[in-house]
């Protein structure tokens, strides 16, 4: 029970480190080839894990198709958009705050697509959480930010929103390990084609790149994504998506610890307001 309660917070921590990992690794590799290699390796790890644990590997054509669609949006669109944006000079903070709008879109669309009910307290939490995110990262916006990079982040936002709704609507019955592995195979193929088509196939295998790649594979592509699938299978789309509000503040704190980027009074206020917003969304009522 305690482990289940800690799962959302572990997910937030792991997911937030993805922006830091991207910042470490992207100076040494083009974004699409970086991602393609990363998730192909993650797919192999998950297939191996499924074999060792004797979990289902041979899925039906329908399950593979559904997994591939989810993977296309969650990994090719979301990760591809974020990595492309950061490679174009968009800061991790700006990318985090834009993609953190996902809970708003998921919660609104889940009412129509999934038939979920949105309580007034949840709506208040969504608005509160968004306000907190803006307070934390609003000062990072400026006119020098790459416009095409910003467009890439909105592509990522579209991808994560669509994938979350798809996973909740028709992904729950798919075996988790093999289903996620097939997600990666589909997304890795798309990203690999994108890398070749754009001529972005350069990788410089430095120790920093290797460290970033290992962390992103183990902590993000395996740990965080499996946690996300588990959370979506056991909770409402709105409640799970609200956790993304905690990602930008967590990223800001990590950037302070790792890169010396200071969090001012406004930032700490925003972190508190964001936490309040998430609590309003995920709290249980009688």
C-alpha positions in Angstrom: 0.0 0.0 0.0 2.8 2.4 0.9 4.6 1.6 -2.3 1.5 2.3 -4.3 1.1 5.7 -2.6 4.7 6.6 -3.4 4.4 5.6 -7.1 3.0 9.0 -8.3 5.9 10.9 -6.6 8.5 8.6 -7.9 7.0 9.1 -11.4 7.2 12.9 -11.0 10.9 12.7 -10.0 11.8 10.3 -12.8 9.9 12.1 -15.5 11.3 15.5 -14.5 14.9 14.2 -14.9 14.2 13.7 -18.6 14.6 17.4 -19.3 18.0 17.3 -17.4 19.1 14.2 -19.3 18.2 15.9 -22.6 20.3 18.9 -21.6 23.3 16.7 -20.8 23.1 14.5 -23.9 21.9 16.7 -26.8 25.2 18.6 -27.3 26.7 15.2 -28.4 23.9 13.9 -30.7 21.2 14.9 -33.1 17.8 14.7 -31.4 15.9 12.1 -33.5 18.8 9.6 -33.8 19.5 10.0 -30.0 15.8 9.1 -29.3 15.6 6.4 -31.8 18.7 4.6 -30.4 17.5 5.2 -26.8 14.0 3.6 -27.3 15.2 0.7 -29.5 17.5 -0.3 -26.6 14.6 0.2 -24.1 12.4 -2.0 -26.3 15.1 -4.8 -26.2 15.3 -4.5 -22.4 11.5 -4.8 -22.0 11.3 -7.8 -24.3 14.1 -9.4 -22.3 12.3 -8.6 -19.0 9.1 -10.1 -20.3 10.9 -13.3 -21.3 12.6 -13.6 -17.9 9.4 -12.9 -16.0 7.5 -15.2 -18.4 5.1 -12.4 -19.3 3.2 -12.4 -22.6 5.3 -11.4 -25.6 3.4 -12.5 -28.6 0.5 -10.0 -28.8 -2.5 -10.0 -31.1 -2.4 -7.8 -34.2 -5.0 -5.6 -32.6 -2.9 -5.2 -29.4 0.3 -4.4 -31.5 -1.6 -1.8 -33.5 -3.0 -0.1 -30.5 0.4 -0.2 -28.8 2.0 1.3 -31.9 -0.5 4.1 -32.0 0.1 5.0 -28.4 3.8 4.8 -28.9 3.7 7.0 -32.0 2.1 9.8 -30.0 3.8 9.3 -26.6 7.3 8.7 -27.8 7.7 10.0 -31.4 5.5 13.1 -30.9 6.1 13.9 -27.2 9.8 13.0 -26.9 10.6 14.0 -30.4 9.0 17.4 -29.9 10.8 18.0 -26.6 14.2 16.9 -27.8 13.9 18.9 -31.0 12.9 22.0 -29.1 15.8 21.7 -26.7 18.2 21.1 -29.6 16.9 24.4 -31.1 17.8 26.3 -28.0 14.5 26.2 -26.1 15.3 25.9 -22.4 14.3 22.8 -20.4 12.1 25.1 -18.2 10.1 26.5 -21.1 9.6 23.0 -22.6 8.5 21.8 -19.2 5.9 24.6 -18.6 4.3 24.2 -22.0 4.0 20.4 -21.8 2.6 20.8 -18.3 -0.5 22.2 -19.9 -1.4 18.6 -20.7 -3.6 18.0 -17.6 -5.9 20.8 -18.7 -6.5 19.3 -22.1 -6.7 15.7 -20.8 -9.2 16.6 -18.1 -11.5 18.5 -20.5 -11.3 15.9 -23.2 -11.6 13.0 -20.8 -15.2 14.2 -20.0 -16.1 13.7 -23.6 -13.8 10.9 -24.7 -13.8 8.7 -21.6 -17.0 9.7 -19.9 -15.1 10.9 -16.7 -16.7 13.4 -14.4 -14.8 16.6 -13.5 -15.6 17.9 -10.0 -15.5 21.6 -9.3 -12.6 21.0 -6.9 -10.7 19.3 -9.7 -11.3 22.2 -12.0 -10.1 24.6 -9.3 -7.1 22.4 -8.9 -6.3 22.4 -12.6 -6.5 26.2 -12.7 -4.4 26.5 -9.5 -1.8 24.1 -10.8 -1.4 26.0 -14.0 -1.0 29.3 -12.1 1.7 27.7 -10.0 3.6 26.5 -13.1 3.4 29.9 -14.7 4.8 31.5 -11.5 7.7 29.1 -11.4 8.8 29.3 -15.0 7.1 32.4 -16.4 10.3 34.5 -16.1 12.2 32.1 -18.4 10.2 33.3 -21.4 11.7 35.9 -23.6 11.6 37.1 -27.2 14.8 35.2 -28.2 13.2 31.8 -27.8 13.2 29.8 -31.0 9.8 30.0 -32.6 10.3 26.7 -34.5 11.5 25.2 -31.2 8.3 26.4 -29.4 6.3 24.8 -32.2 8.1 21.5 -31.4 7.0 21.7 -27.8 3.4 22.2 -28.8 3.7 19.1 -31.0 5.0 17.3 -27.8 2.0 18.6 -25.9 -0.4 17.3 -28.6 1.4 13.9 -28.5 1.3 13.4 -24.7 -2.3 14.5 -24.5 -3.4 12.1 -27.2 -1.4 9.2 -25.9 -2.8 9.6 -22.4 -6.4 9.4 -23.6 -5.6 6.5 -25.9 -3.9 4.5 -23.1 -6.8 5.1 -20.8 -9.4 4.3 -23.5 -8.0 1.1 -25.0 -4.6 0.4 -23.6 -5.4 -1.1 -20.2 -5.9 -4.6 -21.4 -2.6 -4.8 -23.2 0.3 -6.7 -21.3 2.4 -3.9 -20.0 5.9 -5.0 -20.7 5.3 -6.3 -24.3 2.9 -3.5 -25.0 5.4 -0.8 -24.1 8.1 -2.6 -26.0 5.9 -2.5 -29.2 5.3 1.2 -28.5 9.0 1.7 -28.6 9.5 -0.3 -31.8 7.0 1.8 -33.6 8.2 5.1 -32.3 11.9 4.2 -32.8 11.2 3.4 -36.4 9.5 6.7 -37.0 12.2 8.7 -35.3 14.9 6.8 -37.1 13.3 7.6 -40.5 13.0 11.2 -39.3 16.7 11.3 -38.5 17.8 9.9 -41.9 15.3 12.2 -43.7 16.7 15.3 -42.0 20.3 14.2 -42.2 20.5 14.3 -38.4 22.4 11.1 -37.7 25.4 12.4 -35.8 26.4 10.9 -32.4 29.5 11.6 -30.5 29.9 8.8 -27.9 31.4 10.8 -25.1 31.2 9.7 -21.4 28.6 12.4 -20.8 26.5 11.2 -23.7 26.8 7.6 -22.4 25.8 8.6 -18.9 22.8 10.6 -20.2 21.7 7.7 -22.4 22.0 5.1 -19.7 19.9 7.3 -17.3 17.3 8.1 -19.9 16.9 4.4 -20.8 16.7 3.0 -17.3 15.0 5.7 -15.4 12.8 7.2 -18.1 12.1 4.8 -20.9 11.8 1.8 -18.5 11.0 3.1 -15.0 8.9 6.2 -15.6 7.0 5.0 -18.6 6.0 1.7 -16.9 4.9 3.7 -13.9 2.8 6.0 -16.1 1.1 3.0 -17.7 0.4 1.5 -14.3 -1.0 4.8 -13.0 -3.2 5.3 -16.0 -4.6 1.7 -15.7 -5.5 2.2 -12.1 -6.6 5.9 -11.9 -8.5 8.5 -13.8 -6.9 10.3 -16.7 -7.5 13.6 -15.0 -5.8 12.6 -11.7 -2.8 11.0 -13.4 -2.3 13.9 -15.8 -2.4 16.4 -12.9 0.9 14.9 -11.8 2.5 16.6 -14.8 2.0 19.9 -13.0 4.7 18.9 -10.5 7.2 18.2 -13.2 8.2 21.8 -14.0 8.8 22.7 -10.3 10.8 19.5 -9.9 12.8 20.3 -13.0 13.5 23.8 -11.6 14.8 22.4 -8.3 17.0 19.9 -10.1 18.4 22.6 -12.4 19.2 24.6 -9.2 21.0 21.6 -7.6 22.8 20.4 -10.8 23.4 23.6 -12.7 23.3 26.3 -10.1 20.1 27.9 -11.6 18.6 29.8 -8.7 14.9 29.6 -7.8 13.6 33.0 -6.5 10.8 33.7 -4.1 8.3 33.7 -6.9 9.5 30.3 -7.9 9.1 28.8 -4.4 5.6 30.4 -4.2 4.7 28.7 -7.5 5.9 25.3 -6.3 3.6 25.6 -3.3 0.7 26.7 -5.4 1.3 23.9 -7.9 1.4 21.3 -5.1 -2.0 22.6 -3.8 -3.5 22.3 -7.3 -2.4 18.7 -7.7 -3.8 17.9 -4.3 -7.2 19.4 -5.3 -7.3 17.2 -8.4 -6.1 13.9 -6.9 -7.7 14.0 -3.5 -10.5 11.5 -2.8 -14.0 12.6 -1.8 -16.6 10.5 -0.1 
